[in-house]
Amino acid sequence: MSERSEILTDVSTPRLWRLLIGISIASFLGCIDFTIVNTTIPAVQRELAAPLSQVQWVMTLFVMALCAFMVSAGRLADLYGRRRVLYCGMLVFAGASLGAGLAGSIELLNVWRFVQGAACAVLYTATTAIVADAWPSQQRGRAIGILLAVNGLGLAIGPVAGGLLVGTLGWRWVFLLNVPLIALSFAFCLGTVQESRAQQGATLDITGLILLVIGVAGLLLAISQGGHWGWLSLKTWLTASVAVATLILLVPVERRAHSPLVPLALLRRPALLRVCLLSALLAFFYCAAFFLMPIYLENTRHYEGVMLGLLLLPTTAVMALISPWVGRWVDKSGPQPALVLGFAALAASAALQSQFNAGSPLPLLLGAFALMGLGWGCILGPLVLATLSTVSEVQSGSALGITWTLHNLGGAVGLALAALIYPTYGYQAVMLLLLLLSLFGGLLAVWHRR
């Protein structure tokens, strides 16, 4: 039975805003951690005297854990309480950040990065569910839009903040600063976040959890390392085969489970499947584009350093700025119009970028990058609300976990394909592929009904 109650019935609006600030800080840390750590790689390699083949796992293990634990994080929040699971995730994230900042070897750093990724899965899923539960339905889109705007800010300033920290205090402070910021998040959250859960009396499906973690982590490992190992190598095919076999085995296990980790009935809902596909398409687009845009700017246009970062800023800045407005729009009109506009903007951005060359005017570049930010902002928040609208409150955590898992897998596939296509066929070919996928996403969004 749900313990959900509208906070507005017994607390003041300022308390709601304190809740949103506290939750946003925690979610912001999860997002900035995704982009800020890239800036530490050269310094980590120098100080820990580690080969690049080991240092690259600093990012790979984080993403693997993030993907693998998304569904279980949402399920744990549904079963044992969203506030309780969020607070545990915040404490684990702070502890892992402290461990990473004090790590004396690359092996220890990689272990802590895996733990950080698992904790970030909680920060991504539980924070959204808590905000959706706390705010009244007529203002929910606005609140989630603000939360996602803060997340976009984290993604945007990550590389800049990382460069400043590494250059002044050293790479360890990229991790150590998470500890006081988590304490600040707790200061706002304590006394403002009400406990809510979707189910009582159920238990965690341990067998399903193990199979899901092995399957998702193995699949992501094969996708992310296939280019390095060789797409036709035995290691790639063996890893992918084990992952796929594990995920296939998960189906009968979940059907027999008394309290399944992945409610298979959810995956039989066309509306939720469409939302998951749209989410994967969005991540495919921005991961592939963000991988190639700096390469184009540096190799073809010869921008570097601060100038390169400033030219990329229109994408994340526009995404962050429009997210609250999109949230208010969705509160009035539902998610479908925003989704259609978002994929149209992504298609326009890809079409413009497919025409880029060494002499493309600067306003064309900035316009194309801003359109990508517009599309991103119009899609991400409405997808969260669309996910919640396709399931009952009892299933919200599991549904968000499934959606975010497929979102991250879509991003991994996009990154891998971009890295595969670009060396042979060039920047324009990747953008034409993104254009086709955006048009498909737009048609799927037109088809979607709340």
Phi, psi and omega in degrees: 000140182285143173259011186295138172213145180290122183298331182297344181282341184223004178222165182277162177300320176305326179293322176299318180292325175297320176301313183296322178296313181297315179295320182295323178297315180297315181293322177302318181296323176297322182283316182293330178295336181290329185246336186285330186290335177305326184289344183272347190305309180299319181292320177298316181298320180291309187290321182268002178051050184250143175290156182300328180298334176269323183294327182297338179288346175303321178270319185298315181294324177299312182293321178300312180294320179302311180293315188295330186254006180300307183296316182293327177296315177296321180293317177300319179296320178295321187278316191249002177109128184291321179294314181299314181293321178298313181298320176297317178298320179295318179295318178296319179298317178296316179296318179293323177296318177297315178298319179295319181293334181258002185301134180260359179213159180293329179296315178295319179300317180295322177299313181293329177293324176297317178296320176302316180299318178297319179292324179295331175301323176291316182299326181286317188273312185292324181296315179297317181296321180294315179297316179298324181286325187281322187273144178298151189302325183285350179239006186296318181299320179296315181296315179293325176299318177295317178301315181287332175295319176296320176300317178298322176299319178299316178297323185289315187270354182308305181298320180293312180297320179297317178299319179294316182293315181296322182285336184252305185260341182106160187296332183297331182287344172300326178269318187295328181294342177297330186294306177295330179289326173295321177299320177296319177300316178299322181300324178279325186284321185298127180087353180245331181272118175275147177288142175211143175213159184259341182215145174235149177086353178269165180237162179281134180278091185295316180300315178298321180298313181298314181296319181294317180297314180296315183294311182291315180296319179294319179295316179295323178298316179296320181292314186284331183255357183302320179295325180284317181283332189106123186296336180256010182285158179298321181298316180296311182293323179293316179298313180296321181295316178298318180297312181296317179298321179294318179293325176294318178297332181299329185298304179294328178297316181290328178295327182271345185292140178292320178228081189295144176294318178247100178295106186297337178299330179297322184285353175268003180268114182304322182297316180291322178298321178295318179298317179298319180293318177298320179296317178295321178296319178299312181295322176304314183296304189286332177290316178295314183294315181294334176290320187269330183302313177296326179297316178297314183296324183275313186280322183266319183261348176065033170271150178205171176061225184298321181298319179298315179297321180294324180291333178277344185299325180306328181294302184286328180293315178297318178302314181292321184289323186271347185302315177297320179296318178298321178301317178294322178298316181294325176303326183270323191245355185084169186283338190300310181302320180294321179297317180297314178298319182299313180289330174296320179293320177297319179297318179296319178297314180296321179297317178294317182292334178292347179260001182297142171212187184295338183251012181299133182295149183300319178301328177295318178299310183295322178295318179295318180292322178294322177298323176297317177297322177298314179297316180301312181293328180282345185255316192298306180297311177303329177295323177297313180293324177295321177299312181296330182283346182268352183227167175281168179299327180301329186255006189296317181296315179296318181296318178296321178298317178297314182298314181292326177298311180292329175301310182291324176295321176300319177296320179295319178295317179300317179296317181295316181292322178298317179294331180281319186280321189302313183299330184266316189251346174093174183300317185297323181295319179296319181293326175295322175297316179295326177298313180297317180293324178294319177296320176297317177299321177297318177296320179294323178292321176300323182287333185293138173234140181295000000 
